[in-house]
């Protein structure tokens, strides 16, 4: 057999993988492209009304929220990462993993919990009034948490781990001899932290802050509960309350512009991170032993975000859920909603993993500029808020439903109605497009540990590229697949904006049930659903903590 003939099966297989990756990227980009086309359907008068009345308020409140949250997460995440990585004090090992716990609590659940905890007749203000000798809220009450400062504080306490994780990793890897040089030149611990450690950690801070702000942009429950009218809340109210889908699409485009700016910030941080990579060959960071009031201060700084970002809302949810269970038992409705949540999250997880295998397989089988571009495009959905994906998906799914109905009517004489929207396929589509980046990123990290020599050995034994991928790559990458699947499943369970906008009629998940009860002010009825979501959210925190210990 000539070399040219021997190469043909491999080339054809590589082209097939590349075409499949192109199809996956198109599926992810389709909602964003449809969003732009759908926004053009709005009348010029509608856009003028949005620009003059809706966008200024929503954009101003969104910018204020992002600036405030950015300051809190950057400061809190960097300070706690430095204390855990560079200092030794009582409880350091505990705080090393406990500082990750707020990741288990979605922002809307924290807002839901604190709305009841800090209510004028709630337990916290009641205890303070009793301690001060007051008898009613008219005599003494704390500032209302339904405000912009309250929203900024709560989101910051939940989202700071996005900064804590990369900054701690960078502090652990960066050159200990650089810090030692700063100390020998007369710089104290504070000066060393400000003049040496912070400049080295700046790229990691930028990455973590950008990710936290993208999560804040995607939030709809916490902002609405706390009375902050962000762009996301405006999209939801314009679509649902005013039945104005083109107007919602136009507002979503403004959100997309801000999101792309955050993505550019994150990409810029990644490029600048390279100059710190060489520090891995240097001496490891030596921890400074803290004693006395310094140790107490470090413990307090680490304990505050864990207490208010996780322990307090989790304690409230456990107590409220137990009280509700003792009063009315476990509602069959909660069991049904938990089943709905697990079913749709499970389907979306399987689909995302399969498509992630396609994308990473293409990058492995046929590397090149085009394939790398397709891989990057297929992961852009993670940077797009769920609200934007939902708005862009609606016309696409509606068009597909109309085509299916027309074909069914012509062939069978029966119209199935809104098949895709009614069955929840649109919701699974949104989940997959949003979280495909987690699947492809995790699988790619697993495949990076598989040497190319194994590919060559399998090929010499007569295996095709597809067989090599199924029989060699997938089994070796099974731990990465499992970890990615866990993260996707948990994110699907917690996802609120896309679920609110795309779920079928009379269909509830745990997150939408919680949102509805909190919107009505019946907080105790949603405590069990919220607690289940938090318990599920703890799973990836356990995985992250184990990874850090290793």
N, C-alpha and C positions, 0 to 999 in steps of 0.2 A: 504494500500500500504506500502510495506516495505521501510525502509530508503534507501536501495541500489537502488530500482527501482525509487525512487523519485529523486535520484541524477543523474540518467543516462541522461536525457535530458540536464541538465545543463552541464555535462561533455562533451556530444557530441557537444553542442553549443560552449563551450569554445575551444574545439579542432578545430572546424571550423574557429573561429576567429584567432586562432594561425596559422593555415595553410594559411589563407588569408594574415596575416602579413608576413609570410615567403615568399609568392609570391611577395609581394610588395618590400621586401628587395632584392629579387633576381632581380627584374626589375631595381632597382637602381644600384646594383653591376654589372650587366651584361655588361654595357659599359666599366667599368674599367677593368674587366677580359678580355673582347674582345680586349681592347687596348694592353694588354700585349701579347696576342697570335698573334695579327696582327703585332706587332713590331718585333716578331721573324721571320717574313717572309722576312724581309730585308736581303740583302746579307751582309756577313762580310765586304766586301770592302766598302759598303755604310756606315756602322757604323764607320769604320775607317776614312772615309772622313768627317763624321759629327763630330767626336771627334777632328779631327785635324783642321778643317776649320770653322765649324759652332758653335758648342757648346762652345768653349772657349770664343768667342766674346759675344754670346748671354747670357751665364751664367754670365760672368763678368758684363755686363751691367745690367742684372737683379738684381744681388746682390747689385751693387752700387745704383740702383734705390730703392730697398727695404730698404737699410740702410738709405738713405737720407729721404725717405718718412716716415720711422719709427721714425726718430729723430724729424721731423717736427710735425707729428700727436701726438706723445707722449708729446712733449713740449707744443704745442699750445692747445691741448685738456685738459691737466692737468691744465695749467695756467688759461684758461678761466673758467673751472669748479670750480676752487678754488675761483676766483673772484666773480662768480655768487652765489656760495653756502655760502661763508664765509665772504663776504664783502658787504657793503651797499654803493652805489654811484648812482648818477643820471643816469637813464636809465637801471638800473639793471634788472628790470622786463621785459623790452623790449628785452634786450640781452639774457635773460633766454630762450626765444623761438626763437629769431632771429638767434642765433648761430646754430640752427638746419637746417636753410634754405639751406646751401650747399648740404645737402642730396638730395634735389630736382633736382640737376643738375648733370647728368652723367658726368664722367670725359672726355669722348670724346667730349661732347658739350662745356665744358669749354675750352678745347684745340682749338676747332673749333672757338670759339668766340675770344679768345686771339690772334690766328693767324691773324685775320683780324684787331683787335683793335691795335695790336703792330706791324703791318706791317710797313716797312720803309716809305711807303707813306700813312699809315693809320692815323686815327684821333689823336691818342695819340702822336706819334712822330711828326706829323705835327704841333700840338699845341706847343710842346716843342721847336721845331725849330723856330716857330714864336715868342715865348717868348724870346728866346736867340738871335734872329736876324739872323738866318741862313735861306738860301733859298732852299737848296736841300739836299737829303740824303747823297750826297758825302761829304758835309761839316760836317754833324753831324748825327749820328744814334746810337740808343741804341744797346746793345748786342743782337744777334739773339736769339729769344725765342726757335727756333728749336735746342735744345741742351739738354744735360742731366740735367744741373741745372734748366733749364726752366721746364722740365718735372717733376722733383722732386718737385719744388715749386708749380706748378699747382695741382698735385695730392695731395700734402699735404694740400693745402687750401680747397680741396673738401672732403677729407676723414677724417679730424680731428674729425668730430662729432662722429665717431665710438669710440673714446676715451672720448670725452666730456660727452657723455650720461652715461656710467657706472661710470666714476669717479665722476661726479656730484652727482649721486645717492648715491655713497658710502660716499662722504663728507657730504651729508645731513643726513645720518643715523649713521655715526660713533660717538663715544663718545665725546661730547663737554667737559666733565670733563677732558679728557686726554689733550686736547688743553689748557684748563684753568690751568692744572697742569704745563704744559710747560711754560706758561706765569708767573705763580707764582715763578717758578725757575729762572726767569730772562731772558727768551728767548723772543726776540722781534717778531713782526709779520713774518719777513722773516725767522728767525731761527725756529720758530714754524712750518712754512710751510715746511721747508726743513727737519727738524729732526723728526717731529711727523706726519704731514699730509701725506707727500710723502711716508714714509715707510708703513703706513696703506693703502694707495691707490695703492700700487705697483701691487697687483693682478688684480685690475680693469684696470690699465694701460696696463698690459700684455694682458688681454683679448681684450680690444679695439684695441690695436696696432696689434695684430694678425689678427683680423677681417679686419682692414684697409689694411694690407699687402696682405691678400687674395684677396681683391678687386683690389689692384694694380696689383697682379699677373694675374688676369682675364682680365685686360685692354688690348685692342688691338688698339682702335681708337686713343686715346691720344698719346700713345707711337709711333705709326706709323706716325701720323701727325707731331710730334715733332722730328722725326729723331732718335729715340732711338730703337735699335734692341734688344728687349727682347726675351725671350724664346717663349712667346705667338706670337709675330710678326714672329719669325722664323718658328713656326709651320704653321701659315697661309700662309706665302710665300712659304714654302717647299711644301705644299699641292696644293695651287692654282696656283702659278707661275711655279713650276717645275713639277707638276703632280706626286709627289713622296709621296704617302700616307704612305708606311711603314717608310720612313724617318721621316715624320711628327709624326708618332706614337712613334718613338724612342725618338724624342725631347720631346714629351708630357710626356714620362715616367720620364725624368729629371725634368720637371715641377712638376710632381706628387710628386717626392721626396721632393722638396722644400715645396710644399703645405702641405704634411704630417708633416714636421718639424714645420710649423706654427700651424697646428692643435694641435700638442703635446704641443707647447708653450701655446696655449689657454686653453687646458685641465689642464695644470700645474697651470695656473693662477686661474682657477676655484677651484682647490683643495686647493690652498693656501688662497682663499678668506674666508674660514670658520672662521679663527681666528678673523675676524672683525665683524662677525655677532652678537656677544653678545653685541656690543655697542648700539644696538637698544633700550635696556632698560635704557641706561644712558641719561644724559641731552642732549637735542638737541644742535646743533651747533649754537652759538650766533654770529651774524654777527658784524663785526667791521666797524664802520662808517668811511668812507674815505672823506677827505676834501682837498681842494686846488689842488696842483699838483698831489697828489696821486689819487684823484678822476678822474682828467683829464687823468692820465696815465692808470687807469683801463678802462675808456671809450675808450681810443685809442686802447688798447690791444684787447678789445672785438669787436671794430668796424672794425679793419683791416681785419680779416678773413671773416666777414659778407660782407664787401664791395667788396673784391677781389674774394671771393669764391662764391658769389651769386649776389650781386647788380650790379656789373660791367658787367658780362656776360649777366644777365637778361635784363639790360637796353639796351645793344647792340642788343640782339635778338629782343626785342620789337621794337626798331627803325628800324632795318633792315627788319623785317617782315612787318611793316607798309609801309615802302618805297616800298617793293616788291608788296604788295597788291595794293597800289595806282598805280603802274606802269602796272601791269598785272592782277590784280584781284586774286581771289582764284582759283588756278588751279584744274581742275577735277582730275588730277593725285594725288594731295595731299589728296583730299577727298577719293579717292580709297585706297591710302596707309594707311590713318587713319582707314578706314574700315577694311583693312587686319590686321592691328595691333590690333584693338579692338577685332576682331573675334578670332584670334589665341590666344591672351592673355586671352580672356574670356573662351575659351574651356580649355586651360591649367589650369586656375584657378579652374574651376569646377572639372576637373579631379584630381587636387592636393588636393582639399578639400575632395572629396570622398575617395581617398586613405588615406588621413590623418585621416579621421573618422575610416577607417578600422584598421589602425595601433593603434590609441589610444583606439579604442574599444577592440582590443585584449589585450592591456595592462590592461584595466579595467576588462574585463570578465575573463581573465585567467592569472593573474599575476604570474611571475616566472622568473628564470634566462634566459630561452630560449626566452621568449617573450621580456624581456628587451633587450636582444642582438639583436633581430630582429628590435626592435624600433630604436636602435642606428644605426644599419646598414642602415636602410631606410632613415636616415637623413644625411648620409655621402655625398650625392650629393651636398649639399650646400657648402661643403669645396672643391669640385672639380671644377676648372675653367670650364667655358662653352666650351672653346676650347678643353679640354681633353674629355669632354663628347661627343662633336661632333665627334671627331676622333674615339672614341670607339664605338659610335652608328652606324657609317657608315657601317662597315662590318656586324653588326647584322641586320640592316634594309635591306641591300643588299641581305643577305641570305634569309630573310623572303620574300622579293620581288621575288626572284628566285623560292622559294617553292610555293608561291601563283600562279605565272605564270605557273609553271609545272602542278599544280593541275587543274587550269582553262583550260589549253590547253588539258589535258587528258579528262576532263569532258565535256567541252563546245566547244572545238576546237578553242578557241580564247584566245590569250595571252594579259593580261591587261597592260603589260609593267611594269615600275617602279611605282607601285601603291602607296606604302607607301611614298617613296621619293617624288614622283610627287604630292601627295595630301597634303604634309605638315605634315603628321603624325609623321615623324621623328623629326620635330621641336617641336611639342607638347610634344613628349616623352622627349626631352631634357629639355624643360621648367619644366615639372613635376618632373623629376629626380633631377633637380637642386634646385627647390624651395619647394619640399615636406617637408623639415625640418621646413619651416615657418608654413605650415598648421598643421603638427602634434604638433609642439611646442605650437602654439596658442590654439589649441583645448585641448591639455593636460592641459594647464594652466586654461582653462575654466572648464574642468572636475574636476580639483583639488578642486574646490569650491562646488562640489556636494557631500554631505555627503553620506557615504555608507548606512546609515539608509534608505534613499529613495530607494535604490536598494532592500533592504530587504523587505520593505513595498510593493513595486510593485511585488516582487516575491511571497509574501504571497497572493496577489490578483490574482494569476494565470498567471502572465505575464511571457513569456519566456525571456531569456537574450537578444535576439535580439529585442523583443518588449520593454524591459526596456530601451535599448539604443536609440531606435527610439522615444519613447514616453516620456522619462524622460530626458536622457542625452542631446540629440540634442536640444530640445527646450530651456533648461536652458543654454546651451553653445552657443546660437545663437549670442550674441554679440561678443564672441571670434571668431566664424566662420566668421562674417562679417569683423572684423578687419584683420584677417588672409587673407581673400580673397582680401581685398583692397591692402595689402602689396604684395601679389603674383602678382596681376594684374599689379601693377606699376612696379615691378621688371621685369616682362615679357615684358612690353612696352620698358623698358630701355635696356634690354639685347641685346648686339651687337655681341659678338663672335659666339655664337651658331646660332644666326639668319643668320649671314653672311655665315656660312659654311653649314647649313642644309636647307635653304629656297628653295622652288621649283624654277625651271627656270622661268625667266620673272616675278618673284614675288618680290615685294618690300614692306617693312614696313617703318615706319617713321625713324627708326634708320638706316636701310640700305640705304635709300634715302639720309639721311644726310651724311653718310659715303662716298657714291659715289660722291656727290657734293663737299665735302671737299677735297677728294683725287684729284679731277680734278681742284681744286682751284676756283670753282664758288661758293663762300661762300654765296652770296646773295640769290641764288636759294634754299638754304636749311634752311633759317632763319625761315620760317613759321613752317616747320617740327620740328626744334629744339625747338621753342617756345611752340608748342603743348606738346612735351615731358616734358618740364620743368613745364608747368601748371599741367599736370597729376601728376608729381612727387611731387608737393606741397601737394597733398592730404594726404599722410602718415605723412608729417611734421605737418600738422594741428592736426591729430590724436595724434601724440606723444606730441605735445604741450599741448593739452587738458588733456592727461594722467598725464603729469608732474604737471599741475596746480591742479589736483585732489589730 
